[in-house]
Amino acid sequence: MERLNKNINIPDYIRKDNPLETCYHLINLQNDIKTVSIIKQKIGERKVFISLDTESYEKNHDYLTEVGWVIFDKTEKILKKEHYIIQEYMSFHNGKYVEDNKFNYDFGESKTKSLIEVIRLLNKELNSVDYIVGQGINNDIKDLEKLGVNLTKFEEMKGIYKNYGIIDTQYLYSGCFHDRPISLKKGLDKLHITYRYLHNAGNFFLFILLRHHYINI
């Protein structure tokens, strides 16, 4: 076990004072690398992805202010893109801790609908997709499940092929570059991808990041 930290093939960020901790992080990296390979080689062209993002009120994260998604396949075809502003929380504005970009959707026209209607529409879309994609997506999933979004069929991949999977781009980054997971902004900067208005749930930079640098769809 102690030989792990002396292995020159292990990235520096993996090495910890405790060999067991090193082993834990190494297994996570190995799973991330396997997940990248699975996405590239085993997920077929007919599979459908949804890149999903949410924004919440910075002073109370129980107030969901935006939901956005892009549905696409491995042939680079965008099937649908949506950005919804939640009607009940129209008057709630961020700006102190995170940027307020709810009205800065760059890829179409935002729609204002009630929370219950957005949840209904999202549940309908999720019935027709195979994989959920997001940055730190588990946080979005937890928030959406509290509101009645049904995500029970989707499972984290963790190096194992799933028919209905959850793909977190921060771990894809780790698997591709053998480096620690980083934020979306840092990932876009590193890959020289132009962006703006990240804190808008409909600006699907996750899709751009995934398509051009991770799975070559």
N, C-alpha and C positions, 0 to 999 in steps of 0.2 A: 504493500500500500504506500509506503514512504517513497518508493521509486517514482510514483506518479509525478511529484513535483520536480523531479530531475529529468523528466522526459522532455527533450527539446521540441517535440512535435506538439506539445500542449500549449495553447495560447496563454499568454501571461495572465490575462484576467481570470482564467480558470483556476490558477494556482492559489491555494489558500494555506494558512498555517496548519489547519486541521486537514489531514489526508482524506478523511471521510467527506468533508465539505468539498474538497477538490474532486473527489469521485462523483459526488452528487451533481456538480456543475458540468462535469465532463459527460455524464450520461445525458443531461439536458441538451448539451451541444450535439452529441451524436444523434439524438432524436430529431433535432432541428435539421441536421444534414440529411437524415433519412426522409423527413417530410418534404424537403425541397426535391429530392429525387423522385418521390412518389408523385408529386404534382406534375413534374415534367414528363414522367415516363408511364404512369399508370392511369392517370385521370384522362378519360377519353374526350374526344372533340365534341361529343353531344352533351357533355355535362354542362350545367348552367351554374353560374356564380352570382352572388349578390354582394356587392361592396356596400357596407352599411355603416352609417355614422349618426350620432345624436349629439345634441348640444343641450345643456341644462343651465338654469339660472345659477350664477356663481355664488349667490348667497344662500341658496337652498336647492340642492341637487335633486330634490323630489319633484321640482317643477321642470318638466321637459319642454323646452322652448322650440326645438327643431328636430326633425327627422329627415334624413336623406338617404337615397340609395341609387345604385346603378346595377342593372342586371345585364350580364354579358356572358359570352361563351368563349371557348378556346380558339375560335376562328377570328377573334378580334371584333366580332359583331356586337355592338351595343343594342340590347333588346329593349331597354327602357331606362329612363333616368327620371328621378323625382326629387323635389325638395319641398317639404311641408313646414310651414310655420304654424305652431299650435295656437289656435284662436284664444284659448283661455288665458294664455300667458303673453299675449301680444305686448302688454305694457311693461313686461319685465325686461330690463336691459342690463347686459354685462358691460364691462369696461374698466372695472377696478382691478380685477385679477386676470381676466382674459379678454381678448378683443370681442367686440360686439359686431358680428358680421352677418346677422340674420337676414339683412336686406341686400347682401352682396353675393347672391348666387350667380355664378359665372356661366352656367351651362344651360340656360333656359329660363323659364318663368316660375317663380315661387308660387305655391298655392297655400292659401290659408284655410285650414279646416280644424274641426274640433278634434280633441285628443282621441275620443272614442272612434271617430271615423278614420283617423290615421292608423290606429291600431287594427281596425278591421281591414283596411287596405293592405297593410304590411303582412298580416296573417295570410291573406289571400296570395300575395306574392311568394311568401315562404313555402307555400304548398308546391310551388312549381320549380324550386331551385334545389341544387344538390350541395352547394358549399357556400358558407358565409365567410366573408373576408373583411377584416378590419384591423385597425391599429389599437392594441390594447382592447381587443374586441370583447373580452370577458366583462369589462365594466359596462359596456353598452348592453350586453346580453342580460346582466343582472338587473339593470334599470328597466329594460323592456319587459322582462318576465314579471316584474312587480306590477306592471300596468296591464298585463293580460296577453302579452305576445307569446305564442306557443312555439318554443324552440326545442322541444324535447327530443325531436328526431336527430338533432345535430350533436356530434361528439367531437371533442378535441382529438386531433390526429396523433400527436406525440410520437411520430415515427412509424405509425401504423395506418395502413390504408383504411379509409372509412367510406361507405357509400354516401353518407351525409356528414360532411365534416365542417369543422371550424378552423379557419386559417388565420393566424395572427401574423401580420406582416413584420412585427418587430422580431419575431422568432425566425421568420424566413430570412430576414437580414442576417441574423446570427448564423443560420445554416449556410447561407451563400458566402459570407465573408469571414466566417470563423472568428467572429468578434462579438462583443457584448451587445445585447439588444439596445437600440437607441430610439429616440423619439422620431416621429414622422418628419418634423422639420429638419432635424439633423440628417436623417436619411435622404431626404430630397436634396439638401445642400451637398452632401457627399457625392450623390449621383448626378449633380449638376442639372437637376430638373427645375425649370422655372415654375413658380407658384405664387399665388396671393390669396388672401382671405381664407386661411386655413380653418379658422373658427367659424365656418359655415358648413352645416351638416351635408349640404348638397354638392360641395366642390370636391369631386371624387378623385383627389390626388392619390388616394390609396389604389384606385384602379390603374392610374398611370404608372405608379411605382411598381405595381405587381406585373403589369403587362410587359413593360420594357426591360425590366431588370431581374425578374425572379423566375417566371415560368415561361416566358417567350411565347405567349399564346397569340 
